[in-house]
């Protein structure tokens, strides 16, 4: 497009007209007719008019404008997924996803060749990395089989953007099943990269390949979940729950077995269950059990028997480790009311690896709350300690309380907590526990369930619990090393809400703590070979809520140890804690370790040495750092699947405190095929974020042709101006005319 335009000086035609009038007025300054002839006068006027015309033309600044449309250079990026999940045969016409991808790319070969003549074409395959791929005569050179172990879609998009930084992008084409399966640090969210593409104005065109159903036509049995307690006491039942997903084996029975480590490296079947499959893609629950006979750390495996035709077998089993406790304490905690106190007590006791708490809440009005084996739990030897909360005596039946009294007589510990239906108000004065508990009760204290609470049976709060002179030195109440420090810690504890009113103290019992001088709160005594306690309060939860969690934890641990006659344990118990027993490959393993004295307090001046035992038996030293009252460490580079262990030894002033060992495993995982479901919705969402579109694989050629032809958005208008007023010919012409005019005037004697 060409046009002729004027750009007057100062953008003012008025100024040009004024200048023209002035210059034309100067034409009047010509010699008189008497001085020069008519012809000579005409010549001079013509020369002057020519100069004026040229000057006016220069002031109008005439310009010839040329407008051209030029197409900018751009780059098209093609990303093809070469991970192992692309080998799943669930694409169109029974092809594998990889075959479908190769077919679509081959069909678009001519379109790619045409586009490469006009634009730059960059082709990559990707898995955990991106791999540049050659384009030969329109044919993209793809591997014969997809072998990648990860699908890092987010990383691949970020990496190609980094490599093509500064270039104008025509678009990005992504062919994949859409499911990102990658370990850190390759697990960058694809949405982040899509956001960058949107900011750059680069559309993402996605081609989902595969079915979202999963393995599709492939057959597979996978153990999807394994739930087992971290610890169990020796000869107690360990229940293992799990879920098994079955694909492609309808009307088939699948045996699932539980394997337990009976000796190092030897696994034996200890239980089995057969699952009946009635539908495809079915998720079936399973529950197995076993009672370990020997203390220690053992490997446990839940395994579905391999079936003919399975594509993947690495997902047929899950394993973990369990701690079988030999010298620990079994505690039965019974409650009738849903109280805050029980939550805090259980939390503190469960934090001790050598104390196991079975909690049962009984409702006398609801018989179904009683476990089927409830009566068996009071037989001597079943539990070392019993705790009774706010539970009316009518919750018990038959000889249960008689058996409980006999269990205490033979050496078990018993503690009753304060409550509206504890002690005398709970009707225990008329039960076998009347002679067992260290406080006096009578039948007139009875608080029938459902009636208004009697105020005469309770002390109102706030009540500050303080040890007596004897209690200050009692094991259960020693919160610090010395008598003075112990008293200071008790004095700092916040008051409690209220307490039961005891009619009296049994003969031989000792008051360990009071509120003021005459309100007993904690009473201890003996019954036969057992120890008993009566705690009149039920609000020690206020201590941890006000920042005294360590004192609360120590108090309750020492109470249980004293009741179980474990208050004389030796110092130096070393421990190692790993937060879980199963880790993914390359996952960082954090752990803590420490040593504690008999009362549960940390040994502050201990020295530690930690090592990791790898699956091949080699050892790797680990660094430890102080973290509060314990040491913390970590193990990195857990790339090999197998059994690991962390071993810690502790010394104090050159003397051995002991050692501890924590086992865990890095599970074998086929990240690509354990769950090979395609994620078409994810690819559609990524394309929509960038202003692109998602297509079926068969439309790849159509899209490439469209990108090659519809390039209006890449064309820009470029304007070229050609001027005449500032050229040297015009300048010479003006000077020439003025020179000729001056020469003629001089020759004709006019100057």
Buried (B, 14 or more C-beta within 10 A) or exposed (E): EEEEEEEBBEEEEEEBEEBBEEBBEEEEEBBEEEEBEEEBBEBBEEBBBBBBBBBBBBBBBBBEBEEEEEEEEBBBBBBBBBBBBBBBBBBBEEBBBBBBBBBBBBEBBBBBBBBBEBBBBBBBBBBBBBBEBEBEEBBBEBBEEBEBBBBBBBBBBBBBBEEBEEBBBBBBBBBBBBBBBBBEEBBBEBEEBBBBBBEBEBBBBBBBBBBBBBBBEBBBBBBBBBEBEBBBBBEBEBEBBBBBBBBBBEEBEBEBBBBBBBEEEEBEEBBEBEBEBEEEEBEBEBEBEBEBEEBBBBBBBBBBBEBEEBBBBBBBBBBBBBBBBEEBBBBBBBBBBEBEBBEBBBBBBBEBBBBBBBBBBBBBEEEEBBEEEBBEBBEBEBBBBBBBBBBBBBBBEEEBBBBBBBBBBEBBBBBBBBBBBBBBBBBBBEBBBBEBBBBBBEEEBBBEBEEEEBEEBBBEBEBBBBBBEEBBEBBBBBBBEEEEEBBEBBEEBBEBBBBBBBBEBBEEBBBBBBBEEEBBBBBBBEBBEBBBBBBBBBBBBBBBEEEBBBBBBBBBBBBBBBBBBBBEBEBBBBBBBBEEBBBEBBBEBEBBBBBBBBBBBBBEEBBBEBBBBBBEEEEEEBEBEEEEEBBBBEBEEBEEBEBBBBBBBBBBEEEEBBBBBBBBBBBBBBBBBBBBBBBBEBBBBBBBBBEBBBBEBBBBBEBBBEBBEEBEEBEEEEEEEEBBBEEEEBEEBBEEBBEBBEEBBEEBEBE
